[in-house]
Amino acid sequence: MKKPWLSLDKTWEKCLEMWQWIAEVKLGNPKSDYVSQLKETWIHENFGRKFVESNCFFCEYSGQHQKPETEGCDDCPGSLVNKMFNCTNESYDYHEKPIKFYNKLLELNEKRLSRRKH
């Protein structure tokens, strides 16, 4: 297991920043680069760290915090909010439907933050 360097709050912050930008690029030009290229571009231009697991802050967090009894996606920040979350879910697949994916992240983050208040 990697030494954790990314907190859960920072993970959500950076993930949402990146996906907001990707959604804006896709809204302005749906035929723009593949999502994987956009993720890599954003991380290299905005994050000052050379490597983020799969160019995904959720994957990076999961890899850093994975418990021995769990599997990779079990520790995904999205799954911590909703066990049914899966980044390749047909209705909001991150690669095929990046705007819907960003909206799903916003929904999950709202739920995550509302749990803190209670």
C-alpha positions as CSV (number, residue, x, y, z in Angstrom):
1,M,0.0,0.0,0.0
2,K,1.2,3.5,-0.9
3,K,1.8,6.0,1.8
4,P,-1.3,8.3,1.9
5,W,-0.8,11.8,0.7
6,L,-4.3,12.7,-0.4
7,S,-7.1,13.3,2.2
8,L,-10.7,12.4,1.5
9,D,-11.7,16.1,1.3
10,K,-8.8,17.0,-1.0
11,T,-9.7,14.0,-3.2
12,W,-13.2,15.3,-3.6
13,E,-12.0,18.9,-4.2
14,K,-9.5,17.9,-6.9
15,C,-11.9,15.4,-8.5
16,L,-14.7,17.9,-8.8
17,E,-12.4,20.6,-10.1
18,M,-11.1,18.2,-12.8
19,W,-14.5,17.0,-13.8
20,Q,-16.0,20.4,-13.9
21,W,-13.4,21.4,-16.4
22,I,-13.9,18.2,-18.5
23,A,-17.7,18.8,-18.5
24,E,-17.1,22.4,-19.7
25,V,-14.8,21.3,-22.5
26,K,-17.3,18.6,-23.6
27,L,-20.2,21.1,-23.5
28,G,-18.2,23.5,-25.6
29,N,-16.9,20.9,-28.0
30,P,-18.5,17.4,-27.7
31,K,-15.9,16.0,-30.2
32,S,-12.9,17.3,-28.2
33,D,-10.2,14.9,-26.9
34,Y,-11.0,11.6,-25.4
35,V,-11.8,11.9,-21.7
36,S,-8.7,10.0,-20.7
37,Q,-6.6,12.6,-22.6
38,L,-8.5,15.4,-20.9
39,K,-7.9,13.9,-17.5
40,E,-4.2,13.6,-18.1
41,T,-4.0,17.2,-19.4
42,W,-5.9,18.6,-16.4
43,I,-3.7,16.7,-13.9
44,H,-0.5,17.8,-15.6
45,E,-1.5,21.4,-16.0
46,N,-3.3,21.9,-12.6
47,F,-2.0,19.5,-10.1
48,G,1.7,19.7,-9.9
49,R,2.1,16.0,-9.2
50,K,3.4,13.8,-12.0
51,F,1.5,10.6,-11.2
52,V,-2.1,10.1,-10.1
53,E,-3.4,6.4,-10.3
54,S,-5.3,6.0,-13.6
55,N,-5.4,9.9,-13.8
56,C,-8.2,9.6,-11.3
57,F,-8.3,11.1,-7.8
58,F,-10.7,8.4,-6.6
59,C,-8.5,5.6,-7.8
60,E,-5.5,7.3,-6.2
61,Y,-7.3,7.7,-2.9
62,S,-8.5,4.1,-3.0
63,G,-5.0,2.8,-3.7
64,Q,-3.7,4.7,-0.7
65,H,-6.3,3.7,1.8
66,Q,-7.2,0.2,0.7
67,K,-7.8,-2.1,3.6
68,P,-6.5,-5.7,3.4
69,E,-10.0,-7.2,3.5
70,T,-11.3,-5.0,0.7
71,E,-10.9,-4.8,-3.1
72,G,-9.9,-1.6,-5.0
73,C,-13.2,-0.1,-5.7
74,D,-14.6,-0.8,-2.2
75,D,-12.5,2.1,-0.9
76,C,-13.4,4.5,-3.8
77,P,-14.7,7.8,-2.4
78,G,-17.8,7.5,-4.5
79,S,-18.5,4.0,-3.1
80,L,-18.0,5.3,0.4
81,V,-21.0,7.6,-0.2
82,N,-23.1,5.1,-2.2
83,K,-22.1,1.4,-2.4
84,M,-23.8,1.2,-5.8
85,F,-21.5,3.8,-7.3
86,N,-19.4,2.6,-10.2
87,C,-17.6,4.9,-12.6
88,T,-18.5,2.7,-15.5
89,N,-22.2,2.6,-14.7
90,E,-24.1,2.6,-18.0
91,S,-26.2,5.6,-17.1
92,Y,-23.2,7.9,-16.2
93,D,-20.1,6.1,-17.6
94,Y,-17.2,8.5,-17.0
95,H,-15.7,7.9,-20.5
96,E,-18.9,7.8,-22.6
97,K,-21.0,10.3,-20.6
98,P,-18.6,12.7,-18.9
99,I,-21.2,15.4,-18.2
100,K,-23.6,12.9,-16.6
101,F,-20.6,11.6,-14.7
102,Y,-19.8,15.0,-13.4
103,N,-23.4,15.5,-12.3
104,K,-23.3,12.2,-10.5
105,L,-20.2,13.3,-8.6
106,L,-22.0,16.5,-7.6
107,E,-24.9,14.5,-6.4
108,L,-22.7,12.2,-4.4
109,N,-20.7,15.1,-2.9
110,E,-23.9,16.8,-1.8
111,K,-25.0,13.7,-0.1
112,R,-21.5,13.3,1.5
113,L,-21.6,16.8,2.8
114,S,-25.1,16.6,4.1
115,R,-24.1,13.5,6.2
116,R,-21.5,15.5,7.9
117,K,-24.1,18.0,9.2
118,H,-26.1,15.2,10.9
